Amino acid sequence: MTVENILLDCDPGLDDAAAIFLAAGSPRIHVLGITTVAGNQTIERVTKNAFFVAKMAGMGDVPIARGSARPLLRPQVQVCSEIHGETGLGVPVAEPERDPDPRPAAQFIVDVVMREPEKSVTLVATGPLTNVALAARLEPKIVERVKQVVLMGGACHTGNVGPAMEFNIENDPEAAHIVFNEPWQVVMVGLDLTYQARADKSVRDAFKAIGTPAGDFMYQTLETFAENYKAWRGFDAPPLHDPCAMAYVIDPTVMEVVPVPINVETKGALTTGMTVCDFRRRAPEGCHTFAALKLNVPQFWEMLISSVKAIG
């Protein structure tokens, strides 16, 4: 069994919490560190949430580094409290019992990638891409050393914060432009895929039936997630976006992924933050960007439920 070394850059976030649980409970994942970025909530809250979830997931020894509080060029991000609540997790969050790593997230990413063997670290990004872009600019050598970048963000077709743009990319389109245009392999697990991961009542009840603190947390937060998504978008079951990216790293057969040139619009009057996917012709040889299109839904939920059970 191959074990994947990952760095998780995230903005917890209800679905980021699920991604952490999926990583923690999978024997195929070794988490080298967690970095935080403002997105679903402020940098203070998402960093606090990362410690809270990591402890619950049994990863109390995994280093956590605080990252960027704002995008590269734009004002501070508008948080998504209408979905993730005032704490970002929909539940009260205890104060951390340890301090963040003293390094900023971008430096932490650089140090870990340069320390580990070449092509042995996957960057999993489930929030705005500010930290990843800063790391690539801080030390360009990491681009050739990283195995791949697997990100939750973007969309080939319809967005969620606008007709053409998805929340994570829209929050820092300049950072996303950097990440997609570096020559490393980028796998975009966007809305085309994640909208298929709907946590309906049977899924939520399956987490409740686990009967552990992690299972209860997933049930409670998904119930809140469902209520908020129903009010915001009218969905009967909320899509659980971020663990889809982690699921791909664990087992790529869980989804259909195709090569396609992808770039990011940064100047459009109506389309800033759009991930532009060029499906007009077959992708050129050596295309380094990929889009996830179709999810094996039962396999995905089995992976996540099994991981939450494994946490105990």
N, C-alpha and C positions, 0 to 999 in steps of 0.2 A: 504494500500500500504506500503510495506516494503521499508525503506530508508537505503541504504548501506553507512556506513562510510568508506571512502577510504583515503589512502595516495598514491599519484601518484609520482613515481620515474621515471624521464624521461630525454630525451636529445633533446629538440625541435630544429630542425626537423619539416618538413612539416606534417608528419603523426602524430607526437606527438601533434602538434597544433590541429589537428582534434580530437584527443582523449580528449584534454582539453575542446574543444567546446562541445563534446558529453556529458561529465560529467557536464559541466556548465548548459546545457539546459535540462538536465533530472531531473524530480522531484524525481527520485529514488536514486539519488546520492548526498551525502554530502561530500564535499572535505575538509578534515581536514588539509591538507597541501600539498605542492608540493616540491619535492627535485630534484636536478639536478645532472647529471653525464655526464662526457665527453663521446662523442660517435659520433653522427652525425656531431658535431662540437666541438670546444674546450670548456672547462668548462666556460670560460668567456662568450663566445657567446651563449651557450645554456642557461645559467642563465639569461642573458639579454633577450633572446627570451622568456623565461618562464614569466618574468614580462610583456613583451609586449603582449603576447597572453592572459595571465590572465586578464589584464586590458580590452582588447577587449571583453573578455568573461563575463565581469561583476563580476570578482572575485578579485577586487582590495584589498579586505581585507583578502584574503587567504594567510597565511604565506608561504614564499618560502625560502628554505634553500639550500645553495650551497654545492655540494658534491665533490666527488673525481675527480681529474684531470687526473688520470692515473689508470691502472689496479693494482690489488694487487701485482703481481710479475713481470709483464712484462713492457716494455717501454710504453710511452704515446701512446694512441690509434691513429690509422690513421683515420682521419675524412673522412666523406663521402660527400665531397664538390661536387663531380660529379653529385650527385642526389639532395642535399639540398642547393647547392650554397654556396657562400662565407659567407653569413650571417647566413645560416642554415634555412632560411625561404623563400629564393628566392625574398625577398623584403627588402627595407631599414627598419631598426629597430630603433625606438626611444630609447633614454637612459631611464633607469628606474627612476620612480619618488619616489621610496622608497628603503630602504636598505634591503638586505637579513636578515633573522633571524640570530642572532649571532652564533648559534650552527652549527657545521658541520652536514651534512645531516644524517649521521649514528646516531649521538646523538639525533638529532631531531626525527628520526623514533623511537628510543628507548623510548624517553620521551613521545611521543604521545601514543604509544602502551601501555606503562605501566600506563598512566593516564586514558585511556578509559577502560570501562568494558571488561572483558575477552571475547574473540571470537566476538568482535564487530567491529574490524578494518580489512579491506581487504587491502593488499598491491598490488597495480597495478604497474607493472614495465614494461616500454616500451623502455628501453635502456640497456646498459651493467649492470650487476648485482652487481657491486662493492659495492655500498652503502648498498644494502640489505644484502650482505654477511658480511660486516663490522658490521652492526647493530646486526646481529645474533651472532657474536663473541663478540661484546662489552657487550651485555646483553642476554645471552642464554635464559632467561625466556620469551623473546618475542615470541619464537618459539611456545610455548604452548598457548600463549595468542592471537596470530593472528588468525583470522577466516580462511583465505586462502591467498595464493600468486597466483595472476593471472598475467602471464607475456607474453609479445610478444617477442618471440625469439625461436630459435631452428627449427628443422624440423625432421620429422620421416624418410624422404627419401632424397630429393635433397636440397642442400644448395643454397646460393646466392653469397657468397664471395669465395666459393670453392665447389667442388663436393659434400661435405658432411656436410658443416658447414654454419651456418647463422650468419649474421653480429654481432648482439648483444652478442651472446654466444661466438663467436670467439674472440671478443675484450677482454674478460676477462674470459677465460674458468675455471680458478681456482675459481673465485667468483661463477660462475654458478655451479660448482661442489659442492660447499658448500651449495648453495641454494637448489639444487635438492636432496641433501642427508640429509638435516634436516628433521625431521619427521612431519613438517607441511604439509598441503595439497597444492600441486602445480598444477596449471592448465597451461599447455603449449599451448598457442595460437600461433602456429608456421606457417611456410611457407605453409604447406599442406592446412591450412585454409585460411591464409591471401591472397594467390594468387588468391582466388576466389572473393575477394573484389576489382574488377577492376573498376576504375573510368573512364568509357567511356564518350563520348561526351554528351550523354543524362544526365548523372549524373552531369557532370560539368555545363551544361546549367541549371540544376535544382537549383544549388546553385546561379548562376548568377541571376536567376529569383526572388530570395528572395528579392533582392533590399535593403539590409542592409549592414553596414560595415562588419559584420561577413560573410555574404553571399558573398559579393564581394571579401573579403580576401580568402575565400575558393576557389572561382572560379579562381582568379588570381594565387594562389599557386598551384592549381591542374593543371592549364595550363602549368606552369613551370615544375611541377612534370612530366607531360605527355611528354613534350619535352625532359627532361633529361633521363627519362626511355626509351624513344624511341631510343635515341642516345646510351645509355649504354647497354640495354638488348634487344632492338628491339621490346619491348612490344607496342601494339597499344593503350593500356589503362593501366595506372599505378596502381599497387596494393596499397591499402591504409592500411598498416599493423596495426599500433598501435591502432586505434579506435576499432579494432576487440576485443582486450582484454577488453576494457571498455564496449563494447556491451555485452560481456558475463556476466559481473558483474551486469549490468542493467537487463538483461533478458537472463538467460542461455538457454532458448528454441530457441534462434537465431542460435544455432549451436549444432552439434552432438559432444559430448565429451565422450571419453572412457578411462577407467583405463588401464594403461600400465606401467610396470617398465621403468623408464627413468634414464639414467646416462650420465655423460659428460666425453668425452675423453680429457685428458690433456697432453698426452705424445706421441700421434701418429705422425709419420713422415708425413703422408698425411691427418690425420683426427683430429688434435687438434681443439677442439671446436665443434666437432660433438656431437649431442644429440642422444644417442644410445637407441632406443626404442625396447623393446623385445616383439615382437608380436608372438613368437613361440608357446605360449600356453595361456590359459586364465589367466588373471592377478590374482595374489594370493589375498586371502582375506585380507582386510586392506591395499591394495595398495594405497599409498598416492600421486602418481603422475598420471596425466591425460593428454591426448593429444586431442586437438580439430581437427576434421577431415573434417566436412562438414558444410558449411555456408548456412543459408537461406538468399540468396542475396537480394531479394526485401525487406525483413524485416529489414535487416541491413541498407540499404540505407534510408529507411523510418525513422528509428531511428535517423540516423545522420542528415538528412535534417530537421526533426522535431525539433531536438535540436538546430540547427543553427537558425531556425526561432524563437524559443523561446527566444534566447538571445536578439533578437531585435536590 
